[in-house]
Amino acid sequence: MEKTPRAWVRLPSRRRLDLLNPTPFDWDDADLALGLARTYRWGGHSSWPRPLSVAQHSLTVLALRRAWAPVPLTPAHELRELLHDADEGLLGFDPISVIKPFLGTEFHALVARLQAAIFLRYGVPGWTKKEKAEHKQADRVAAASEATHVAGWTREEVRRVLKIPLEPLATDPLVSLYGGTPWEPWPPEVAAERFLAELKALMAKPAP
């Protein structure tokens, strides 16, 4: 007898998430924040004592989009920036970009279902082509900056090896908001607290 595939995750809230068939009600905000704070970029490698979390990266991308947008972003659009990698927090997995094509169509379909459930839960609109391009610019500048300031790549290696043709930032955009040492990865509990606070603040903003 063929068994039905199961992919259950028990979350700190005691809720239960089926990764193969997620609904918008399967986690709470603190679950998501903690998952992103415990999921690491750059394969978990870092030139600092601790790795960089997806939660901290997400806050960096949001800060860049706010700074670079010609007109203020709406709360829904800011939420979309903050949550652009939220599926990784539910999966507990941030695959390095170059291996993503090798993960197969079923994995990408799973990610798409998670993203759809997340966007539905938080009322996040889909991307237009222009909005996606603006987001990717901020996302890739953040990646170039993390590569040099966190993961230990040189600027030349970022261009030649990682194929990111964008200049890394000199200034950490999160220092003016949170203080601390520029580019230093935060402890997971700090990253979770700051991500959750930003998420709750955006959800409390009235729609325009």
N, C-alpha and C positions, 0 to 999 in steps of 0.2 A: 504494500500500500504506500502510495506516494504521500510524504508528509508535507503539510503546508509550511512554507518558509516562515521563520520567525526572526525578528530582529528587535527585541524589546530592550529598552533602556529604562532603568529605575533612576529617577532624578532625585536630588536632595529634598525637593518638596514632597516626595513620596508619590508624585504623579508618575505615570508609566507612558512612555513614548514608543510607538511602533514606527521605527524608521522606514519601514516599507509602505506604511499606510498612515502617514501623520495627519493629525487634525490640528486646527489652531488652538485647541483647548488642552493640549497634552503637556504643557510646561507652564511655569510661571516666570515672571520677569527675572527673578533672582536666579532661577535655574539657568537661564540663557546667559546672564552676565557672568556667572561663575564658570559656565562651560567655556565661554570665550576667553576668560582670564586664565584658564588652565589649558588652553589650546595654543600651541606655539608656532610662530613663523620660522622660516629658514630651517626647517627640519629640527627645531629645538636647539640649533647651534648658535653660539653667541660669543663675542669676545669679552662680554661682561660676566659677572658671577652667576647671573640667571638669564634665561632666554626671554625673548620678546613675545608678549601675548597678542593674540588677534584682537582682544579688547582694546589694548593700547593703540594698536595699528588703526582700528576703526575710529577711535577718537582723533587720531592724527589726520585721517582722510576727511573727517567732518570739519575739523579746524581749517584745513586747506580750502575746502569748498566754500566755507563761509567767507574766508578771506579773499578768495578770487572771484566770487560771483559778482557780476556787474550790478545785480539788484539782489536784495536779501532773499534767501531761500524761504519757501513756506515751511511750516512745521512738518508737513508730510514729506517734503523733499529732503529736509534735514534728517528725518527718521530713516529715509531710504539710504542716505549716506552712512549713517551710523550702523544700519543693519545689513550693509551690502555683503558681509561675510558671515551673517548670523547662522547660516546652516552649519558652518564649521564648528560652532559652539555646541550644537546639538549632536553632531557626529563625533566631536572630540578629535577632529582630523583636519589638518590644513596641508594638503599635498603640495609639494614643490611643483611649480608650474610645468616644468618639463616632463613630469611623469603623468600629468593629467590625461594626455591622449592615450596612455597605455592602460587606463583603469576601466575602459570599456563602456558600452552604451548603457548597461544596466546601472552602473554607478552614477553616470551622469543623469539618468532618469530619476534615481533616488534623490540626488541633490536638487533637481528641478522640483520635485514634489515637496521637499522640505522648504525650499525658497518660496514656493507658492503658498504654503501654509503660514509661513512667517509674514509674508506681505499681506495676506488676508487678515491675520490676527491684528496687525498694527495699522491697517488701513493705508498701506503704502502703494502708491501708484506704480504702474509699470514704467519702464524707461522709454523715452523717445530716443531716436538716433543721436540727436544733438546732446541730450542730457547724458546719455551713456558715454559719449566721447569726452564730455567735460569731467565726468566721474573718473574715467580711465586715466585722464591726465593727472588728476590728483593722486589716484591710487598708485600710478607708476612713479611719480615723483616721490611719494612716501616710500615706495619700495627701493628706489635708488638711494635714498637717504638712509634707510635702515641698513642696506647692504654695506655702505661705507662706515656708518657710525655705530652699528650694532654687530653685524655679521663678520666684519673684518675684511671685506673686499676693498680693493683700491678703486679710485675713480676710473682708471683706465680699464680695469677688469670688469667694472659694471657695464661699460660700453662694449668691450670686446667679447667677454665671456658670457655675461648675463644678457647681453643684447638689449640693454635699456639705454636708449639714446638721449636721456634726459639728465640734467644736472642735479646732483644731490643738493639738498638744502644745507646752508651753513647753520641756520638757527632752528632749533627744535620748537615747533609751534605750540607745544604743550607746556613749555616752561612758563610762559606768561600767564597761563591759566592755573597751573598746579604747583609751580615752583619745582625745586629739586635740581638734580644734575642733568644737563642736557643729554638726551638720547639714552639715558640709563633705563633699562627695563624695570618696570615696577613689580613688586611682589604680587602674587595672584590675588590676595585679598584686597589690595589697594586698587588694582586694575578692575576687579569686579565691582567694588564700591563706586568708583568713578564712572564706569560704564552705566551702572544701574541708575545713578543719580542723573546722568544725562538723558537716559531713556525716559525716566519718569518726568523730568522737566519738559521734554518735548511732547510727551503724551498729554501733559496738562495744558499745553498751549492751545488756545482756541483756533479753529480753522479760519482762514481769511475769508 
